[in-house]
Each structure stands twice: as C-alpha cells, then as structure tokens.
C-alpha cells in the first residue's frame, strides 16, 4: 500500500527500500553531469634522478634547505589538470586513448636547527596514459544567453575531471651530491579520472513542507550531566559464539 503524502516527511537521506513513495507532485526534467566512464590510477612514488617512471619522480626532492633538523609532515595537497590529449580508439567507437598531464602540489613542514618551523613547496608534474577510456563526443552543441549552468563544455568536448586523495608516506632529510641538505618525500596517491557529459534526467518532485521546528542554537551542556545520563559501557567484547539452535 502506498504511503499517503500527508504522512511523508521530506528530508535528505536514503530511500526506505521496504516502503513505497507516494505519487510525486510532478515529474521534472533536469540537466546534470553524468559520469560516462571512470578509472583509478594508484601510485607510490619515491625520489630518483632522471626521467619519471611509474614508481619514481625527480621532483620529490626539495631545494637545498637551511640547517633542517626534523621533518614534520606534509599538508595542503591539491591537483591541477594541465592538458588532455585524446586519440580515437582503433576498434571501439566512442572510446579514446587519453594522455593526461597534471600537477600535484603540497607543502612539506620541517624544523630547522634554531627550532623554527619552516615549509617547502613541492610541485610534481606527472603524465599518465589511459589506453581505453569511454568519452564520447556530445551530439548537440550547447549555447546559452547567460552562464546559468555550473559547467562549461569547451569546444564541444567531453569534460575530463580528476579527483585525488594523496598522502606523504615518508620524508627523509638527506644530502645531495653537492653536500646540500635536502628533503626527499615518498608520495602515495589515488587518482580517479572521470569523463562527464551533460544529460537530461527525469526525476519525481515533491512539494517541500515548512519545517515544524525553528533553527535554534545548541546550548552548552555540563559534561558531568551528560556523563550521568550516558549508558554504562560494555566491559567485555562480543565472544562471537555460534547459536545453539538454528533459526528455523
């Protein structure tokens, strides 16, 4: 039996898979970006002089440092897509061979001999090749009288988007061949490459009721009172015993 609209509380969250939604007020056609293909690149890079490889990068060594004493850590990771080259796949229509060039930047913090905190900027330029990636060309050309959309199709091409999670796995203070103090970083990151195109989606829409409760500031609570109301914690973990009798 369908739920009555009067009994439906509209809120963001997961849809109850055991229930039924009421009939919507209307069906709305919206325009949104759809992910047509995506893949993940996983890298663990260490410093090595010479051309970059899948495991080494020559830019993971800092410039000469002034009396460094201790490496602290890295922060403020960011990624910038520099260029995308697309080549048609020989046997699969709509698929491309991608050559992406991007830059990963972050700051490495260290303490010098005088106890002063210092930082060094790293900018790592990388190029990766994706042999088969589905990024079809748009059928229609888009033109708008005003920038009402949150995206832009440049030259009628598929949008390539990068998402990254990066971490400095290690940092070692050492010396280069000239005897200068330098910092070598071991960088690990996950990079997701996405191909996006705008599409039209038909979605159900419901009228949003006025919230019953007003927005109020949360008052500070005495920690001892909160402790008194809290349930007694468990002193022993679950033993994960097998049931004595089957469920049936």
Secondary structure, 3 states (H helix, E strand, C coil): CCCCHHHCCCCCCCCCCCCCCCCCCEEEEEEEEEEEEEEEEEEEEEECCCCCCCCEECCCECCCCCCEEEEEEEEEEEEEEEEEEEEECCCCCCEEEEEEEEEEEEEEEEEECCCCEEEEEEEEEEEEEEEEEECCCCCCCCCCCCCCCCCCCHHHCCEEEEEEEEEEEEEEEEECCCCCEEEEEEEEEEEEEEEEEEEEEEEEECCCCCCCCCCCCCCCCCHHHHHHHCCCCCCCCCCCCCCCCCCC
